[in-house]
Amino acid sequence: MQYVHMAVTLFFMVGFGFLPPFSTLTPVGMKLLGLFIGVVYGYSTCEIIWPSFLAIILFGLSGYHDSVTSAITAMMGGELVFQILVQQFTAGAIVIYGFGKWFVRKTLSMKCFQGKPIFYTWCFMFVFMWACIVLETISTYLLLYAIWTDIADSCGYSKDSSFRYYGFGGILVSLMLGVSMMPYKGWQLGLATSWAQITGVSINLGGMLCMTAVIGVTVITLYTILGAKLFQVDFSIMKAFDVEKLGEESAVLRPRAKRIIIVYMVVMLLSIFAGTFRSNAFADFLNNQLTITGLYCLCFIILIMLPSGEGDGKAAISFNDIKHSDIAISWPVIMMCAVTIPLASAMTKDVTGIMPWLTGLFAPLFAGKSPVFILVFIVVVMEILTNVGSNIAMGNAMIPVVAPFVMASGANPMIFGAALIYCTNMGIIFPGSSAPASVYHGRDEIPDSKKRTLAAAFGLGLHMAVSAVVYSAALLMIN
C-alpha cells in the first residue's frame, strides 16, 4: 500500500497538471491544484520530507515561477519559516529546561484539579483560548504542544495514546477560537476593513466578541466532554497520577528556565503592544522594520548570550542542547509551513483561474434566499473553503460574492461579516489550511494522520454547528 500511496501522490503532483484545464482554470492552475492535492495526500499517507522537496522543484517548474530558484526563495526563504524556526528554539528550550514538568506538577497538585482530569483539561483549553486574543499564535502553539507532551509523558500515556491526539486537537481548536474573537489586528483586521468598505457597515468588536465568546466556550466544552468519549480517552491514568513521581527537580523552577520565560514573556508583550497600538513610532519600528520575526530572533540571541544563573558558566540557552532535541526543532513542521502556505496562496492568484471557478459555483445559490439561509451558507462554505486554500485569500474572495446578497436581504450586515471572518479563521484540516495547521500536522508526537485529522475535523464540525446556531439566533434577535 505504501507504493500505491506514493503512486497516487506522484500522479497528482506530476501528472494532474497535464490534464486538459476545465472551467476557468488555466494550465498553471491545473498544475498548482494537482501539486497541492498531491502534497496533502503525500503528507497524509507517506511522509513529510520527500513530498516537500519534490513540491519545491515542481513549484518552480509550474509556470507560476520562472525557475526552481525562485520557488526555493518563495518557500524556504519565507518569513514564516524563519519565524517558526527561531520560535521553536525558545519555546522548545523552555520545556527542555524543566518548565513542562514543573507546570504539570504545579497544576495537577492544585486541590481544585485533583481527581478531576476532564475539568483540568477544560480549564487548560479555556484559559489559553482567551489568552490567544493577545498572545502571538505560533509561539503559544509550540509551547502548549510541548507542555501537553510533558503531561502525557509524565502521566505515563503511551506514544499512540488517544490522550495525545485529543489534547493536541483541543489546543489547536481552542487557540484558533481565541485568535479571531475580535478582528483588531493582522489579516482579520484586513477582512473586517474590506467588509466595511464594501457593505458600508463596520464590524462592532464588542458585539462580535459577545457572539464569539458564546461560540468559543460552547465549542471547548463540547470538545472536552464529547471528545473524551469519541476518542475513548483513558483519564484514569491522569486521575491516578502521583506528582511525586516527577522527582524533586520538578518541585522548583530552574533559574535557567525562569530567565528564558521572563525574556520570552517580555518579547511576547512587545509583540502584543506592536499589534495593538500601531500609531506610535516604536510600534511602527517593531511592525515594519524589526518585524515580529526579528523580535523573536532577538529574543533567542539574548538568551543564548545571557548567563544561565545556575553557576555552570553557560548561557540560558545552549544551542547544542536544542539542535539535538526533537522537542525544540521539528523539521516536518518547518517543511510543511514552507511548502503548503505559498502553494495555498498561489492557488488564489488570477493566473491560476481557480478562484473564479470556486466563486462561480456558489454565487447562483444565494439568489432569492432568506437571510438565515445566506448566513448558515456563509458559515458552512467558509469553513470548507478555508481548509482547502489560503484563509486570507478565500475570505477576501468571498466578501464581494456574498455582500450584495446580504445587503439585498435587508438584514444586519455586521452579523454576516462577523461570521465570515470568524469561520475563515478555522483552517485546521489540511497542513496548508493555515500556519497553525501546518504546525499541528507536522508534530512528531502525533504521527497518525487519521487520528490527527479526526481530532481537527471533530473540532471543526463542532465550530460549524455551534456558529450556525449562535449567529442565526443573534440575527433573529437583532432583526
C-alpha positions as CSV (number, residue, x, y, z in Angstrom):
1,M,0.0,0.0,0.0
2,Q,2.9,2.3,0.6
3,Y,3.8,2.2,-3.1
4,V,0.2,2.7,-4.0
5,H,0.2,5.9,-1.9
6,M,3.4,7.0,-3.5
7,A,2.0,6.5,-6.9
8,V,-1.2,8.5,-6.1
9,T,0.9,11.3,-4.7
10,L,3.1,11.4,-7.8
11,F,0.1,11.3,-10.1
12,F,-1.4,14.4,-8.6
13,M,1.9,16.2,-8.1
14,V,3.3,15.5,-11.5
15,G,0.6,14.1,-13.8
16,F,-2.6,16.1,-12.9
17,G,-1.2,19.3,-14.5
18,F,-1.1,17.6,-17.9
19,L,-4.8,17.0,-17.9
20,P,-6.9,19.4,-20.0
21,P,-8.0,22.5,-18.0
22,F,-11.6,22.8,-17.1
23,S,-13.9,25.7,-16.4
24,T,-11.9,28.9,-15.7
25,L,-8.7,27.0,-14.7
26,T,-5.5,27.7,-16.6
27,P,-2.7,25.3,-17.3
28,V,-0.8,26.9,-14.4
29,G,-3.9,26.5,-12.2
30,M,-4.1,22.8,-13.1
31,K,-0.5,22.2,-12.1
32,L,-0.8,24.1,-8.8
33,L,-4.1,22.4,-7.9
34,G,-2.7,19.0,-8.6
35,L,0.5,19.8,-6.7
36,F,-1.5,21.0,-3.7
37,I,-3.7,17.9,-3.7
38,G,-0.7,15.6,-4.1
39,V,1.3,17.3,-1.3
40,V,-1.6,17.0,1.1
41,Y,-2.2,13.3,0.1
42,G,1.5,12.6,0.4
43,Y,1.7,14.2,3.9
44,S,-1.3,12.1,5.0
45,T,-0.2,8.7,3.7
46,C,3.5,8.7,3.1
47,E,5.8,11.2,4.9
48,I,6.7,14.9,5.0
49,I,10.2,15.3,3.7
50,W,10.3,13.9,0.1
51,P,6.9,15.3,-1.0
52,S,8.1,18.7,0.4
53,F,11.4,18.7,-1.6
54,L,9.6,17.4,-4.8
55,A,7.0,20.2,-4.3
56,I,9.7,22.8,-4.3
57,I,11.0,21.6,-7.6
58,L,7.6,21.3,-9.2
59,F,6.5,24.7,-7.9
60,G,9.5,26.2,-9.8
61,L,8.5,24.3,-13.0
62,S,4.8,25.0,-12.8
63,G,5.0,28.3,-14.7
64,Y,4.0,30.3,-11.7
65,H,7.7,30.9,-11.0
66,D,10.3,31.4,-13.7
67,S,12.7,28.9,-12.1
68,V,13.3,26.5,-9.3
69,T,15.5,29.1,-7.7
70,S,12.5,31.4,-7.4
71,A,10.4,28.7,-5.8
72,I,13.2,27.9,-3.3
73,T,13.2,31.6,-2.3
74,A,9.4,31.8,-2.0
75,M,9.2,28.6,0.1
76,M,12.3,28.2,2.1
77,G,13.1,31.9,2.2
78,G,9.7,32.9,3.6
79,E,9.5,35.0,6.7
80,L,7.1,32.5,8.3
81,V,9.6,29.7,8.0
82,F,12.3,31.7,9.8
83,Q,9.8,32.9,12.4
84,I,8.8,29.3,13.3
85,L,12.4,28.2,13.4
86,V,13.5,30.9,15.9
87,Q,10.4,30.5,18.0
88,Q,11.0,26.7,18.2
89,F,14.4,27.5,19.6
90,T,13.0,29.4,22.5
91,A,9.7,27.6,23.1
92,G,11.5,24.3,23.0
93,A,14.2,25.4,25.4
94,I,11.6,26.3,28.0
95,V,10.4,22.7,28.1
96,I,13.9,21.2,27.7
97,Y,15.0,23.0,30.9
98,G,12.1,21.7,33.0
99,F,9.2,24.2,32.7
100,G,6.9,21.5,31.4
101,K,7.4,19.1,34.3
102,W,7.2,22.0,36.8
103,F,4.0,23.2,35.2
104,V,2.5,19.6,35.3
105,R,3.4,19.2,39.0
106,K,2.2,22.7,39.9
107,T,-1.2,22.5,38.2
108,L,-2.1,18.8,38.9
109,S,-1.3,19.2,42.6
110,M,-3.8,22.1,43.0
111,K,-6.8,21.0,45.0
112,C,-9.4,22.2,42.5
113,F,-7.9,19.8,39.9
114,Q,-7.2,16.7,42.0
115,G,-9.3,13.8,40.7
116,K,-10.8,16.0,38.0
117,P,-8.9,15.4,34.8
118,I,-11.6,16.5,32.5
119,F,-12.1,19.7,34.4
120,Y,-8.4,20.3,34.3
121,T,-8.4,19.7,30.5
122,W,-11.3,22.1,30.0
123,C,-9.6,24.9,32.1
124,F,-6.3,24.4,30.2
125,M,-8.1,25.0,26.9
126,F,-10.4,27.7,28.2
127,V,-7.6,29.8,29.7
128,F,-5.4,29.7,26.6
129,M,-8.3,30.4,24.3
130,W,-8.8,33.8,26.0
131,A,-5.1,34.4,26.2
132,C,-4.7,33.9,22.5
133,I,-6.7,37.0,21.8
134,V,-3.5,38.9,22.5
135,L,-0.7,36.2,22.5
136,E,1.4,35.5,19.5
137,T,-0.2,32.4,18.0
138,I,2.6,30.2,16.7
139,S,4.9,30.6,19.7
140,T,1.9,29.8,22.0
141,Y,1.1,26.6,20.0
142,L,4.7,25.4,20.2
143,L,4.8,26.0,23.9
144,L,1.5,24.3,24.7
145,Y,2.2,21.3,22.5
146,A,5.4,20.8,24.3
147,I,3.7,21.1,27.7
148,W,0.9,18.7,26.7
149,T,3.6,16.2,25.6
150,D,5.2,16.6,29.1
151,I,1.8,16.0,30.7
152,A,1.3,12.8,28.6
153,D,4.9,11.6,29.2
154,S,4.7,12.3,33.0
155,C,1.4,10.6,33.5
156,G,2.6,7.5,31.5
157,Y,0.5,7.7,28.4
158,S,1.8,5.6,25.5
159,K,3.1,7.2,22.3
160,D,0.0,6.2,20.3
161,S,-2.5,7.1,23.1
162,S,-5.6,8.9,22.1
163,F,-4.9,11.3,25.0
164,R,-2.2,12.9,23.0
165,Y,-4.3,13.4,19.8
166,Y,-7.3,14.6,21.9
167,G,-5.1,17.1,23.7
168,F,-3.3,18.4,20.6
169,G,-6.5,18.7,18.7
170,G,-8.1,20.6,21.6
171,I,-5.1,23.0,21.8
172,L,-5.4,23.7,18.0
173,V,-9.1,24.4,18.2
174,S,-9.1,26.4,21.4
175,L,-6.3,28.8,20.2
176,M,-7.9,29.2,16.8
177,L,-11.1,30.1,18.6
178,G,-9.3,32.8,20.6
179,V,-7.2,34.4,17.9
180,S,-10.1,35.8,15.9
181,M,-12.7,36.6,18.6
182,M,-12.1,40.3,17.8
183,P,-10.6,41.2,14.4
184,Y,-8.5,44.1,15.7
185,K,-5.2,43.0,14.2
186,G,-3.5,41.2,11.4
187,W,-5.3,39.7,8.4
188,Q,-8.5,39.5,10.4
189,L,-8.5,43.3,10.6
190,G,-7.9,43.4,6.9
191,L,-11.0,41.3,6.3
192,A,-13.0,43.5,8.6
193,T,-11.9,46.6,6.7
194,S,-12.8,45.0,3.4
195,W,-16.2,44.1,4.7
196,A,-16.8,47.7,5.9
197,Q,-15.6,49.2,2.6
198,I,-18.0,47.0,0.5
199,T,-21.1,47.0,2.8
200,G,-20.6,50.4,4.5
201,V,-21.1,48.7,7.9
202,S,-18.2,48.2,10.2
203,I,-17.7,45.2,12.5
204,N,-18.7,46.1,16.0
205,L,-15.9,44.5,18.1
206,G,-17.9,44.3,21.3
207,G,-20.9,42.8,19.6
208,M,-18.7,40.3,17.7
209,L,-16.9,39.3,21.0
210,C,-20.3,38.6,22.6
211,M,-21.1,36.1,19.9
212,T,-17.6,34.6,19.5
213,A,-17.3,34.2,23.3
214,V,-20.5,32.1,23.4
215,I,-19.3,30.0,20.4
216,G,-15.8,29.5,21.9
217,V,-16.9,28.4,25.4
218,T,-19.6,26.1,23.9
219,V,-17.2,24.5,21.4
220,I,-14.5,23.9,24.1
221,T,-17.0,22.5,26.5
222,L,-18.4,20.1,23.9
223,Y,-14.9,19.2,22.6
224,T,-13.7,18.4,26.1
225,I,-16.7,16.2,27.1
226,L,-17.8,14.6,23.8
227,G,-14.2,14.3,22.5
228,A,-13.2,12.3,25.6
229,K,-16.0,9.8,24.7
230,L,-15.4,9.9,20.9
231,F,-11.6,9.2,21.3
232,Q,-12.1,6.9,24.3
233,V,-9.6,8.8,26.3
234,D,-8.5,6.9,29.4
235,F,-8.5,9.7,32.1
236,S,-8.0,7.2,34.9
237,I,-4.2,7.3,34.2
238,M,-4.1,11.0,34.7
239,K,-6.5,10.8,37.6
240,A,-4.4,8.3,39.5
241,F,-1.1,10.1,38.7
242,D,1.1,10.9,41.7
243,V,3.0,14.2,41.1
244,E,5.8,12.9,43.4
245,K,6.9,10.6,40.6
246,L,8.2,13.6,38.8
247,G,11.0,13.9,41.3
248,E,12.3,16.8,43.4
249,E,13.8,18.6,40.4
250,S,10.3,19.4,39.2
251,A,9.3,21.0,42.5
252,V,11.2,24.2,41.8
253,L,11.6,26.0,38.5
254,R,15.3,26.2,37.5
255,P,16.9,29.6,37.3
256,R,17.7,29.0,33.6
257,A,14.0,28.3,32.9
258,K,13.0,31.4,34.8
259,R,15.2,33.6,32.7
260,I,14.0,32.1,29.5
261,I,10.4,32.6,30.5
262,I,11.0,36.3,31.6
263,V,12.7,37.2,28.3
264,Y,10.1,35.3,26.3
265,M,7.2,37.0,28.0
266,V,8.8,40.4,27.5
267,V,9.1,39.7,23.8
268,M,5.5,38.5,23.7
269,L,4.3,41.6,25.4
270,L,6.2,43.7,22.9
271,S,4.6,41.9,20.0
272,I,1.1,42.4,21.6
273,F,1.9,46.1,22.0
274,A,3.1,46.4,18.4
275,G,-0.1,44.7,17.2
276,T,-2.4,46.9,19.3
277,F,-1.0,50.4,19.4
278,R,0.1,50.9,15.9
279,S,0.1,54.7,15.7
280,N,3.4,55.4,17.5
281,A,7.0,55.4,16.3
282,F,8.1,52.4,18.5
283,A,5.2,50.2,17.3
284,D,5.9,51.2,13.7
285,F,9.6,50.2,14.2
286,L,8.6,46.8,15.6
287,N,6.0,46.1,12.9
288,N,7.7,47.4,9.8
289,Q,11.4,47.4,10.4
290,L,12.4,44.9,13.0
291,T,9.2,42.9,12.4
292,I,7.8,40.3,14.9
293,T,10.0,37.7,13.3
294,G,13.1,39.8,14.0
295,L,11.8,40.4,17.6
296,Y,11.7,36.7,18.3
297,C,15.1,36.3,16.7
298,L,16.4,38.9,19.0
299,C,14.8,37.0,21.9
300,F,16.9,34.0,21.0
301,I,20.1,36.0,20.6
302,I,19.6,37.5,24.1
303,L,19.0,34.1,25.7
304,I,22.0,32.5,24.0
305,M,24.2,35.3,25.5
306,L,22.5,35.7,28.9
307,P,24.1,33.7,31.8
308,S,22.0,30.8,33.0
309,G,22.1,31.8,36.6
310,E,23.0,28.2,37.6
311,G,26.7,28.8,38.1
312,D,27.7,26.4,35.3
313,G,29.4,29.1,33.1
314,K,26.8,28.5,30.3
315,A,24.2,30.7,28.7
316,A,20.5,30.4,29.5
317,I,20.1,28.5,26.2
318,S,22.7,26.2,24.9
319,F,22.4,25.7,21.2
320,N,23.8,22.2,21.4
321,D,21.0,21.2,23.7
322,I,18.4,22.5,21.2
323,K,19.8,21.2,17.9
324,H,19.8,17.6,19.1
325,S,16.3,17.8,20.6
326,D,13.1,16.7,18.7
327,I,11.1,18.8,21.2
328,A,12.8,22.0,20.2
329,I,13.3,21.6,16.4
330,S,10.6,19.9,14.3
331,W,11.7,19.8,10.6
332,P,8.4,18.4,9.5
333,V,6.7,21.5,10.8
334,I,9.2,23.7,9.1
335,M,8.9,21.9,5.7
336,M,5.1,21.8,5.9
337,C,4.8,25.5,6.5
338,A,7.4,26.3,3.9
339,V,5.6,24.3,1.2
340,T,1.9,24.5,1.9
341,I,1.4,28.2,2.7
342,P,3.0,29.5,-0.5
343,L,1.1,26.9,-2.5
344,A,-2.3,27.8,-1.0
345,S,-1.6,31.4,-1.6
346,A,-0.6,30.9,-5.2
347,M,-3.7,29.0,-6.0
348,T,-5.8,32.1,-5.3
349,K,-4.0,34.3,-7.8
350,D,-5.6,35.4,-11.1
351,V,-3.1,33.5,-13.2
352,T,-4.5,30.2,-12.0
353,G,-8.2,30.8,-12.6
354,I,-9.1,28.7,-9.5
355,M,-10.9,31.5,-7.6
356,P,-13.4,32.4,-10.4
357,W,-14.2,28.7,-10.7
358,L,-15.0,28.5,-6.9
359,T,-16.9,31.7,-6.7
360,G,-18.9,30.8,-9.8
361,L,-20.0,27.6,-8.1
362,F,-21.6,29.5,-5.1
363,A,-22.9,32.8,-6.3
364,P,-26.1,31.4,-8.0
365,L,-27.0,29.7,-4.8
366,F,-27.7,33.0,-2.9
367,A,-30.3,34.4,-5.3
368,G,-33.7,34.7,-3.6
369,K,-32.7,33.0,-0.4
370,S,-33.6,34.1,3.2
371,P,-31.1,35.9,5.4
372,V,-30.8,32.9,7.7
373,F,-30.0,30.6,4.7
374,I,-27.3,33.0,3.5
375,L,-25.8,33.2,7.0
376,V,-25.7,29.4,7.5
377,F,-24.4,29.1,4.0
378,I,-21.5,31.5,4.7
379,V,-20.6,29.6,7.9
380,V,-20.5,26.2,6.2
381,V,-18.9,27.3,2.9
382,M,-16.2,29.4,4.5
383,E,-15.2,26.6,6.9
384,I,-14.9,24.3,3.9
385,L,-13.1,26.8,1.6
386,T,-10.6,28.0,4.2
387,N,-9.5,24.4,4.7
388,V,-8.6,23.9,1.0
389,G,-6.9,27.3,0.4
390,S,-5.4,30.4,2.0
391,N,-7.8,31.7,4.7
392,I,-6.8,35.3,3.8
393,A,-7.4,34.9,0.1
394,M,-10.5,32.9,0.5
395,G,-12.0,35.4,2.8
396,N,-11.2,38.3,0.5
397,A,-12.6,36.4,-2.5
398,M,-15.9,35.6,-0.8
399,I,-16.7,39.1,0.5
400,P,-17.6,40.6,-2.9
401,V,-19.6,37.4,-3.7
402,V,-21.9,37.4,-0.6
403,A,-22.0,41.1,0.2
404,P,-24.5,42.1,-2.5
405,F,-27.0,39.4,-1.4
406,V,-26.5,40.3,2.2
407,M,-27.3,44.0,1.5
408,A,-30.3,43.0,-0.6
409,S,-31.8,40.8,2.2
410,G,-32.2,43.9,4.5
411,A,-30.6,42.0,7.4
412,N,-27.9,43.5,9.7
413,P,-24.6,43.1,7.6
414,M,-22.4,43.1,10.7
415,I,-23.6,39.6,11.8
416,F,-22.7,38.2,8.4
417,G,-19.3,39.9,8.4
418,A,-18.5,38.6,11.9
419,A,-19.5,35.1,10.8
420,L,-17.4,35.2,7.7
421,I,-14.3,36.5,9.5
422,Y,-14.5,34.0,12.4
423,C,-15.2,31.0,10.2
424,T,-12.5,31.9,7.7
425,N,-10.0,31.6,10.6
426,M,-10.8,27.9,11.2
427,G,-8.4,26.4,8.6
428,I,-7.2,23.3,10.5
429,I,-7.9,20.1,8.5
430,F,-5.0,20.2,6.0
431,P,-1.4,21.4,6.5
432,G,-1.9,24.2,4.0
433,S,-5.1,25.5,5.6
434,S,-3.2,27.9,7.9
435,A,0.2,28.3,9.6
436,P,-1.2,26.7,12.9
437,A,-2.5,23.8,10.9
438,S,1.0,23.2,9.4
439,V,2.5,23.3,12.9
440,Y,-0.2,20.9,14.2
441,H,0.1,18.3,11.3
442,G,3.8,18.4,11.4
443,R,4.3,17.4,15.0
444,D,6.2,14.1,15.5
445,E,4.3,13.5,18.8
446,I,1.1,12.7,16.8
447,P,2.3,10.8,13.7
448,D,-1.0,9.0,12.8
449,S,-2.6,11.2,10.2
450,K,-6.0,9.7,10.5
451,K,-6.3,10.3,14.3
452,R,-4.7,13.7,13.9
453,T,-7.2,14.7,11.1
454,L,-10.2,13.2,13.0
455,A,-9.4,15.4,16.1
456,A,-9.2,18.5,13.9
457,A,-12.3,17.6,12.0
458,F,-14.3,17.0,15.2
459,G,-13.4,20.4,16.4
460,L,-14.2,22.0,13.0
461,G,-17.6,20.2,13.0
462,L,-18.5,21.5,16.4
463,H,-17.5,25.0,15.5
464,M,-19.5,24.9,12.3
465,A,-22.7,23.6,14.1
466,V,-22.4,26.0,17.1
467,S,-21.6,29.0,14.9
468,A,-24.6,28.4,12.6
469,V,-26.9,28.3,15.7
470,V,-25.4,31.3,17.6
471,Y,-25.1,33.6,14.6
472,S,-28.7,32.7,13.4
473,A,-30.1,33.3,16.9
474,A,-28.2,36.7,17.0
475,L,-29.6,37.6,13.6
476,L,-33.2,36.8,14.5
477,M,-32.9,38.7,17.8
478,I,-31.4,41.8,16.2
479,N,-33.8,41.9,13.3
